[in-house]
Amino acid sequence: MSAVASFPRIVPSGAVALVYEAVQLGVLSVELWDDRVIVRYAAVPVDAGAEAREDEHWDAHVVPAVREASARMPPVIPPHPLGDPRRLHVTIDDALGTNYSFDGGGSSGSGWRYTAYLSAKPAVPAGVDELVITFSIDGDATATTAVPLRNAVM
């Protein structure tokens, strides 16, 4: 019989790592599971102009494309002014040099205004007291943020 996973320890963060074209990218939290680590992060416009850019792209391109897509899915949506959000790469590192292998993820939102998560294996090894999360946008911008694990709550 296989063991049932324990509920994870949660490490709240709320740390902005990078501001790119008036969009903040940062870690919301880290989940420490028995067999994996999950990083939850967000992209949030920093000002009214960036928020308006997101609304304009949504209203002018996404809504009409979805409305007209009844015969073709997924809908064809013109590129976002900042490019494809999949240009963002997120990596996890620790002081032991653990090789974290991404095995899943997802997102909710549109354009460069969203929340997302990445799941990676293995679990964070004993003795690791901090994870370093790196955000990189296809060479345009790179930044890291340290997430101390001592703040984990059950």
DARA-V289355 format. One line per field, one symbol per residue. burial: b if it has 16 or more other ideal C-beta (glycine too) atoms within 10 Angstrom, else e. A space follows every 10 residues. Layout:
BEGIN
burial->???
END
This chain:
BEGIN
burial->eeeeeeebeb bebeebbbeb ebbbbbbebb bbbeebbbbb bbbbbeeeeb eebbeebbee bbeeeeeeee eeeeeebeeb ebeebeebeb bbbbeeebeb eeeeeeeeeb bbbbebbbbb eebbeeeeee bebebbbeee eebebebebe ebee
END
